[in-house]
Amino acid sequence: MLIVTCAVIIQHGKILICQRSSTMDLPLKWEFPGGKVEPGEDDALTIVREITEELHLEIEVVRRLQPVEHDYPAFRIRLVPFVARVIGGQLRLEEHADARWVTVDELAGYDWAPADVPIVEEVKGAIRF
Ligand SMILES: Nc1nc2c([nH]c(=O)n2[C@H]2C[C@H](O)[C@@H](COP(=O)(O)OP(=O)(O)OP(=O)(O)O)O2)c(=O)[nH]1
């Protein structure tokens, strides 16, 4: 099983969502940014590392949400979400096609990676701004 972290980054009442590029797996799907946990790596460190590498933002984890397991045709994934806030850096995309700050009500209007759908639901229900 592939273990992948993702970040629900909240700033000024909005959430950062990212669109995978046309050359990535799940091309052009929207996701919470993040990436694979490396062998022996603590997942809370993975998410901080991945957000720096992919977005040039420094984040601090606020809390962990419920992990989601999903079967894609070629692999099974456990997606581990963290609520986080920005503590430094300037947003600059290294690999995504697009990134947007959206309200919680706007989340439903995007074409999400299938594994993210339960996380979107949890965020809609559980995050208070
Ligand atoms: N980052 C991220 N990946 C997700 C999400 N939802 C989802 O199904 N995935 C899938 C897509 C990929 O198959 C896998 C993670 O891949 P990735 O390309 O983001 O990971 P990475 O940065 O560590 O990749 P790599 O290029 O270093 O191999 O998880 C999500 O919300 N965020």
The ligand as an SDF file (V2000), in Angstrom:
LIG
                    3D

 32 34  0  0  0  0  0  0  0  0999 V2000
   -0.0490   14.5080   -3.1120 N   0  0  0  0  0  0  0  0  0  0  0  0
   -1.2440   13.9490   -3.2060 C   0  0  0  0  0  0  0  0  0  0  0  0
   -1.3410   12.7670   -3.8720 N   0  0  0  0  0  0  0  0  0  0  0  0
   -2.5600   12.2400   -3.9560 C   0  0  0  0  0  0  0  0  0  0  0  0
   -3.7090   12.8520   -3.3990 C   0  0  0  0  0  0  0  0  0  0  0  0
   -4.7970   12.0770   -3.6750 N   0  0  0  0  0  0  0  0  0  0  0  0
   -4.3580   11.0040   -4.3510 C   0  0  0  0  0  0  0  0  0  0  0  0
   -5.0320   10.0840   -4.7780 O   0  0  0  0  0  0  0  0  0  0  0  0
   -2.9830   11.0950   -4.5410 N   0  0  0  0  0  0  0  0  0  0  0  0
   -2.1630   10.0920   -5.2190 C   0  0  0  0  0  0  0  0  0  0  0  0
   -1.5590   10.5690   -6.4930 C   0  0  0  0  0  0  0  0  0  0  0  0
   -0.2890    9.7640   -6.5900 C   0  0  0  0  0  0  0  0  0  0  0  0
   -0.5910    8.5030   -7.1610 O   0  0  0  0  0  0  0  0  0  0  0  0
    0.1090    9.5640   -5.1310 C   0  0  0  0  0  0  0  0  0  0  0  0
    1.0880   10.5800   -4.5910 C   0  0  0  0  0  0  0  0  0  0  0  0
    1.9400   10.9480   -5.5630 O   0  0  0  0  0  0  0  0  0  0  0  0
    2.7510   12.3150   -5.6360 P   0  0  0  0  0  0  0  0  0  0  0  0
    3.1970   12.4060   -7.0370 O   0  0  0  0  0  0  0  0  0  0  0  0
    2.0110   13.4770   -5.0790 O   0  0  0  0  0  0  0  0  0  0  0  0
    3.8920   11.9730   -4.5960 O   0  0  0  0  0  0  0  0  0  0  0  0
    5.3890   12.4600   -4.5530 P   0  0  0  0  0  0  0  0  0  0  0  0
    5.4100   13.9460   -4.6570 O   0  0  0  0  0  0  0  0  0  0  0  0
    5.9890   11.8200   -3.3490 O   0  0  0  0  0  0  0  0  0  0  0  0
    5.9050   11.7810   -5.8920 O   0  0  0  0  0  0  0  0  0  0  0  0
    7.2870   11.5170   -6.5470 P   0  0  0  0  0  0  0  0  0  0  0  0
    7.1890   12.3000   -7.8320 O   0  0  0  0  0  0  0  0  0  0  0  0
    8.3300   11.9850   -5.6040 O   0  0  0  0  0  0  0  0  0  0  0  0
    7.2570   10.0380   -6.8020 O   0  0  0  0  0  0  0  0  0  0  0  0
   -1.0880    9.7200   -4.3820 O   0  0  0  0  0  0  0  0  0  0  0  0
   -3.5780   14.0830   -2.7180 C   0  0  0  0  0  0  0  0  0  0  0  0
   -4.5300   14.6940   -2.1970 O   0  0  0  0  0  0  0  0  0  0  0  0
   -2.3200   14.5990   -2.6520 N   0  0  0  0  0  0  0  0  0  0  0  0
  1  2  1  0
  2  3  2  0
  2 32  1  0
  3  4  1  0
  4  5  2  0
  4  9  1  0
  5  6  1  0
  5 30  1  0
  6  7  1  0
  7  8  2  0
  7  9  1  0
  9 10  1  0
 10 11  1  0
 10 29  1  0
 11 12  1  0
 12 13  1  0
 12 14  1  0
 14 15  1  0
 14 29  1  0
 15 16  1  0
 16 17  1  0
 17 18  2  0
 17 19  1  0
 17 20  1  0
 20 21  1  0
 21 22  2  0
 21 23  1  0
 21 24  1  0
 24 25  1  0
 25 26  2  0
 25 27  1  0
 25 28  1  0
 30 31  2  0
 30 32  1  0
M  END
$$$$
